[in-house]
Amino acid sequence: MKPTRLLVLALALTVGLVAAACGGSDSSSTTAASTAGGSTAAAAPVDITFSYDWPTVDFEVIPIVVADEKGFFAANGVNVEVVFPPDPASATKILATGDSNLGLITTTDMAFAVKNNLPVTSIGNYTTGNNWGLFTKPGVTIGLDTLKGKKISTYGDSWTNAMLPFVLKSAGLTDKDVQEVTVDWDLPLLLNGKIDIATNTTNFLIPGVKDKTGKNPEWILARDNGAPNVPVWVYAGNKDWLAKNPAAAKGFLAAIAQATEWAGANPDEAAALFDKAYPDNGYSHNYNRIGWVETYKFMKNNDGSLLTQSDEQWTQLGDALKGIGQLDTVATPSAYYTNEYLPTK
């Protein structure tokens, strides 16, 4: 679903469930060294290990970069280190084992974490709608009636595995009627004719195709073809760490909200900060800027708020996954998420 072109640091997983690492608790990170005047020194920032949802970096990390570069993290009492999983399937495992404190995962990752009783919960929406779909090269028609027999890319991640069956079902097809090709990054394969259709989100494939060809791809969206219109990505946390560090979790999300707003209003500068923070990201500034602009379009709720989750989104996702046989039962919404760490105005 995302590009995987770079070899970057992969976080090694530990075996079994362990206590959350790096961050410590709010109380243990507070220094109370007295000065000569009898005052108390300022509390040290809480260290947070943040695991990404993909093995390589991309422009969706912009809120983290901006929050760091603009001092929003420091102002909210946290210090954040980003780590990357060895593969997409490990993103939730890193949180569950406590190898990271907070992280970015897909909502399907979160649904399956609950199914498997992992100590992870969603604490805020990253995006608010389902912009995943199927894409062809510019000028190549795509529709439900054009899918049979086609070579279609997949990343083997939980979101693609969940969304593609909805579209195929709407087309009256099954996975046996298409050729699924597992890829690391589908854009070059699509443009070179190695695959017929790429599965991805609009914020990655549109800027990718436009950057290479100057034209938009053709596409159909899953939400228009049977899939639920729910957020793709959420910020999530290890439950044990959250229980010990509620102030740090709130500080993180407060900084993220500030950074997201700033980056949305200043996309070119935000992309430049990303380029500076990750100079070997492998993509052009134009691609990163367009990608961030396309991402920001899906980050606010109808009332203009950021991050806020709802019972409805989790119920819709759970019911949809149960309907295609990927969940046996749908848990109550509170099993998937909490809004208690959201910044208050």
HUKAWO-V249781 format. One record per backbone hydrogen bond with DSSP energy under -0.5 kcal/mol. CO is the residue of the C=O (numbers start at 1). NH is the residue of the N-H. Records with the same first field share a line. If there is no record, write none. Layout:
CO: NH, NH
//
This chain:
1: 201
6: 8
9: 84
10: 12
11: 86
21: 23
25: 29
27: 30
29: 31, 44
33: 41
35: 38
39: 35
46: 79
48: 50, 81
49: 51, 101, 102
50: 83
51: 104
58: 61
59: 62
61: 64, 65
62: 66
63: 67
64: 68
65: 69
66: 70
67: 72, 73
68: 71
71: 75
72: 76
73: 76, 78
74: 77
77: 46
79: 48
81: 50
83: 52
84: 11
87: 90
88: 91
90: 94
91: 95
92: 96
93: 97
94: 98, 99, 100
95: 98
97: 18
98: 21
101: 238
102: 51
103: 105, 236
105: 234
106: 110
107: 111
108: 112
109: 113
110: 114
111: 115
112: 116
113: 118
114: 117
118: 120
119: 239
121: 237
122: 338
124: 235
129: 131, 232
131: 202
132: 222
133: 200
134: 220
135: 198
136: 218
137: 140
139: 141
143: 146
144: 147
147: 150
150: 152, 179
151: 196, 197
152: 181
154: 183
157: 161
158: 162
159: 163
160: 164
162: 166
163: 166, 167
164: 168
165: 169
166: 170
167: 171
168: 173
169: 172
174: 177
175: 178
177: 149
178: 180
179: 152
180: 182
181: 154
185: 189
186: 190
187: 191
188: 192
189: 194, 195
190: 193
197: 153
198: 135, 200
200: 133
201: 204, 205
202: 206, 207
204: 208
205: 209
206: 210
207: 211
208: 212
209: 213, 214, 215
210: 214
218: 136
220: 134
221: 224
222: 225, 227
228: 230
232: 107
233: 126, 127
234: 105
235: 123, 124
236: 103
237: 121
238: 242
239: 243
240: 244
241: 245
244: 26
245: 249
246: 250
247: 251
248: 252
249: 253
250: 254
251: 255
252: 256
253: 257
254: 258
255: 259
256: 260
257: 261
258: 262
259: 263
260: 264
261: 265
262: 266
266: 270
267: 271
268: 272
269: 273
270: 274
271: 275
272: 276
273: 277
274: 278
276: 279
278: 281
284: 288
285: 289
286: 290
287: 291
288: 292
289: 293
290: 294
291: 295
292: 296
293: 297
295: 298
296: 299
298: 128, 129
299: 307
301: 304
305: 301
306: 308
307: 125
310: 314
311: 315
312: 316
313: 317
314: 318
315: 319
316: 320
317: 321
318: 322
319: 323
320: 324
321: 326, 327
322: 325
329: 331
332: 335
333: 336, 337
336: 122
339: 342
//
